[in-house]
Amino acid sequence: MKRHPPTVLALFGLIFCSPNATVAQQNVKGGAKVLMLSGGQRNHHAYRRQAFLLQKSLEDTKQLEVTICEDAAILETPGLAKYDLIVAMADRRDPEFHLTEGQQRALLQFVHDGKGFFSLHGFCCAEQHWLPEMRDMLGGVLSHVGQPDTKVKFGKYPMKIVEPGHPITQGASDFEHEDELYYYLQTQGEPIKPLVVAMYEGKEWPVLWTRGYGKGKVCVSVFGHCGVQPKAKDPLEHEPFERLVVRGVLWTAGREVKQTEPKLQSSPDKAAEIKTLLKDRREMIKRALAISLAQYKGGIVDFQSVFQAERDFLRATLDLDDSPEAHLAGLKEQLNMAQNLAKLAEERLKSGSISEVDVLRAQAGVLEVRIELLREESKAKPSK
């Protein structure tokens, strides 16, 4: 492999690590230093345009200072040490952008030693020459070599927040999002625990998750496709998605993820109406859960439909603007339903009609309700 002299690498740094004239870098005193590893404009991804857009969003938080770079050679230089995290947003399948083995090992060591890593869309397209540890770090990747053969579909998807208590998703609501979905990902290492899923073909597909790698924090977003057409809209221009990405980067950097959706002040009449609507909504979802459960016992719907209805019921319970006593009563009712679902799942596992994964998800649902119940009980108890 041909080695570039230091002066040439320095020139590369000036060319490729500088934003264009229309998006000036901000000086963020005390901000976490972000190395944004882009990869040029391929024939189907507008990485460069997206890099400038994301740079501004991150620096507008006043907690992050971004350097954009397309040449991965920096990963093997002493200069990498000054950065707190890497945001990788390119699939790097063009020959000139391939990550060498040395660059992969440097990246893995960087995160393992306690730094942050955020993977946006195309970076999780696994190369055949990737080290196995790269898949371990990400948890889930797109690959057409091996099983399953990952599928790709562009469309508009309902997005569900499945872990509303995580700092990244706290305050976020379900929304609809247009993007390129990777599904049937190849997974490795610890199971993926999604924060957000996309609904497609009646199934939930993970699109945003976090994990640890050594001492470091990792966050992966499947979504983030930006087309090369001049009028192509970047998904980062969709505020609910952009907010999740920014909060994900802040989390990997170990910075405070502030609440971004302050509660609106309502008039007394409006507040009463909202309270009534929330109660009505919960009762509707409760009935839907009961119907789904009966249909599942009759073999009409699958376990996933019942589990999703139970999750919807929990969110509706948590959304209630009610007295502490009523809130506790609602959670106790929710716990009873979750326990019944888990018990039914265990019975169905014995008959071979569902998988152990379904049982584990149902049991985890019970624990989630118990956690919320304990939180409410601790609030109700007066401090001594």
N, C-alpha and C positions, 0 to 999 in steps of 0.2 A: 504493500500500500504506500502510495506516494505521500510523503510528509511535507506540509506547507511550512515554510519558515515563519518565525514569530511575526515578522513584519506583515506577511500576507494575511495571517490570522487576525492581526490587529485591524487591517483594512476591512476584512470580512465583518468584524464586529461593528465598525463604523457604518458599513452599508446595511447590514441585515439586522442590527440591534437598535435601529433608530426608527421612530414613527414618522409618517409622512407629514408634510407641512400643515395639513388641515387638522391634525389631531396632535396638539402639543402635549408632551409628557408633563405631568404635574409633579412638583416637589412636595412630597408628603412627609413632613418631619416626624420621625418616629414610626413611620408606617412599615408594615411588613414588606420585605422586598420579594417581588414576584418575577420569576423568569417565565415568560410566556413563549413556549416552544411551538412556533407555527411551522408552515412547510411550503409556502408559496401557493400560487393559484393553479391547482390541478384542473383537469378538463371537466370536473363535476363538483368541485368544492371551492368556494371563494374564500380561502383561508385568510388571505391578506386583509381583505375588507372586513372580515369578521374579527380579526385580531385587533384592528383599530377601534371597532365598536365596543368590544369587550374591555379593552384597555380603559376607555373612558368610563364605562360603568363601574369598573373596579376602583379606579382612582377617585371617582366622585364620592366614594364612601369616606374618604379622608383617613383611611386606615391601611391602604395598600399603595405601593409604588411599583409600577410595572415597567419591565424592560422586554421588548419584543425581539425575538431571535429566531432565525430560520435554520441556522447552521448548528447541528447538534454537537459539533466539535467542542463547544464550551463545556459539555458534560465531563470531559476529561481534563479540564484545566483547573488550576487553583482558584480561578475566578468564581467557580460555582459555589464556593463556601459562603459567600456573602449573601446568598439568597435563602429565604425562609421557606419558599415553596415553588413548585413548578406547575404551571398550567399547560398541559399538552393538548393540542387541538387539531392535529393533522394525522392522517393515516400513514404517512411517510412511506407509501408503497412505490413512489418514483425512485429509480435507482440512486439518484443523487441525495435522497433524503433517508435512505435506509439507516437504521440504527445499527452500528457495528456491535460486536460482542463487548468490546471495551466500553462503549457508550452505554449499553444496557446495564452492565455491571456497575458503572458509575452512578447511573440513575437509581438502581436498586439500593445501592449503599447509601445514597443521599437520603432516601426515604427511611430506610431501615434504621439509620442513625438518629431519627427524630424529626426530620423535615416533613413538609406537606406535599401532597400530589393530587391534582385535580385533572381527571381525564374527561375531555369533552368530545362526544360523538366519535369522529373518525379514528381517534387514537386507539380505540379498543378493537380495531380491525387487526387481528393477530397475524403476524408474519410467520412463515414456516421456519425462519431462522431465529425466531425469538427463543430466548432462554425460558425454561419452564417457570422460573421464578417470576417472570413478567406476568404470566397468567395468574400465579398465586397472588401477586400484588393487586391486580384488578378484580379478580374474582369471577368475572364473566367477560367473554370476548366474542366478537364476530369471527367466524372461521368457516370455510367451506372444505377444509381438510379434516377428516375425522367426523365424529358424530356428537351431537346432532349437526346437520347441515344448517347453519344459521340462515334465516329468511330475512328479507328486507322488503318493507312496504311503506310507500309514502302515502299519507292521508291525514285526516283530522280525527283525533282520538280523545275520548273522555279520560281525563287524568284524575286519579283518586289519591288523596293523601292518606296513606295507611299507617303512618307513624306521626301523628300530629304533635306529639310531645317533644320531638327532637328539635334542637336549636335551629336547624336548617328549615324545617317545615312549620315551626311554631307560628301560628297566626295565619297560615295559608289555608285557602279553601280549594275544593275541587274545581277544576276548570277544563275547558276544551282547548286542545292545542294541535296545530298543524305542523307535522314534522316527518322525518324518516325514521321508522321504527325498525330496530333490530330485534328479532325474536327467535326463540330457540337458541339462545346463547350457549356456548360451551363454557362450562363452569369448572373451577378448580379451587382447591383450598377450602376454607371455611364457607359454609352455605351463604348465599346472598340474602341479606335482610333488607328488602327495599323500603325506602322512605316514601316513594311515589311509584305508582304503577299506571300503565296505560291499558285500557280495556279494548280488546280486539278479538273477534270471533268468540265472544262469550268467556274469554279468559283474561286473567291479569298477567301482564308482562312487566317485569321490573325495568324502570327507566332511570331511577336515581337511587343510589345506595352509598353507604359508607362502610369502611372496614379499617382495621389496623394492619400495619405491616412493620414488624419490629417495633420500634418506638414511634414510628411516624403515623400520620393520619392520611387516609386516602378517601376521595370522593369520586364517584364515576357517574357521568350523565350519558345515557344512550342517545338522547336527543341532542340536536344542535346542528342539523344539516342546513348549510347555506349554499344555494345554487349559484352557478357562475353567470347566469343571465343578468343583463344590466338592470332589469327591474325585479329581480328575485328578492323576495323579502327574507331577511335574516330572522330565524326564530327568536334571536335575542331581542328583537324589536317587540316581541310579545311580552308585555310587562310581567304577568304571573310567572312565566318561565324564566325570564331574565332575573327576577328576584331570587328564585331558587338557586340559580347558578352563582350569583353574587354571594348569597349567604353560604353556599357550599364552599366557595373559595375562602371566605372569611373563616369558616369552621376549620378547614384544613390548615389555615395559617395560625390557628390558635387565638384568633382575635374575637372580640366580643361581637356576637350576632344579635344586633338590637332588634326589638320589635318594630316592624315596618308598617304595621296596619293598625294605627290607633283606632280605638272604638269611637264611633260617631256619637255625638250627643243627640238624643232624640227628645222630642216633646213628650210630656206625660201621656197624651193620647196615642202617639205613635209607639211609645215604649210598651204600652198596654197591648196594642194591636200586635206588635212583634212577639210579645210573650205568649199571646194566644195562638198565633200562627206556629210558633215553635212547638207548643204542646200538641196542636193538631197534627203537625208534621210527624212528631214522635209516635203518636197513636196510629197514624197511617202506616208507618214503617213497622211498628209492632205487629199490626195485622198482617202486613206483607210477610214478616218473618214467620208468623204462625202458619200462614198458607204454604210458604216454601217448605217448612218443616213437615207438614202433612203430605205435601206432594213428594218430598224426598222419601218418606216412609213408604209411599205408594209406588215408588220407582218412576215418577214422572220427571223429576229434575235431578241433577247431579249434586254432589256434596258442595261443589264450588258455589252454586247458587244459594244454598242455605248459609254457607259461611259468609258470603258477601252480604246477605241480608242481616246477619248478626252483627257484622262490622258497621253497617249503616245504622243499625239501632244504637250501637254504642256512641257513634258520633252525634246522633240526634239527642241522646241522653246528656252528653257533655255540653251540647249547645244550649240546653235549657237555661233560661234566665229565671231561676226559681229560688225559693228559700233553701237554706242549708239542709233543713230537715227533709224537704221534698226531693232535693238533689240526692241525698243519701238513700232515700227510699227507692228512687229510680235506679240508682246503681245496684242496690241489692236485688231488685227485680232483674236487672241486666245480668248480674252474676248468676242467678238461678238459671236463666236461659242459657248462658254460656256453659255452665256445668252440665246441663241436660244435653246440649249439643256435643260436648266432649265425650259424655258417657255413650251417646248414640254412635259416635264415631268409633269408639273402642269396640263396640259390639259389631259394627259393620266390618271392622278390620279382621275380626275373627272369621267372618264369613267370606273374606277375600273380596268384598265389593268395593273397598277403597284402599288407598295406600297408607303406609305409615306416615308419610309426609302430611297427609290430610289430618291424621290424628294429632300430630305434633302441632300443627297450626291451630287446631281447636283447643288444645291444652294451653298453648301460648295465649290464645284469646281469653281464657279463664284468668290467667295470670295478669294480663293487661287490665281486666276489669277490677281484679283484687287490688292492684296498684292504685288505680284511680279511687277506689273506695277508701283505701288507707289514707290517701292524700286528703280526701274530703273529711274523714274522721279526725285527722290531725288538725285541720282548720277549725273544726267544731269545738275541739277541746280548748278551754281557756288556758293561757300560759300562766305558770305559777310565778 
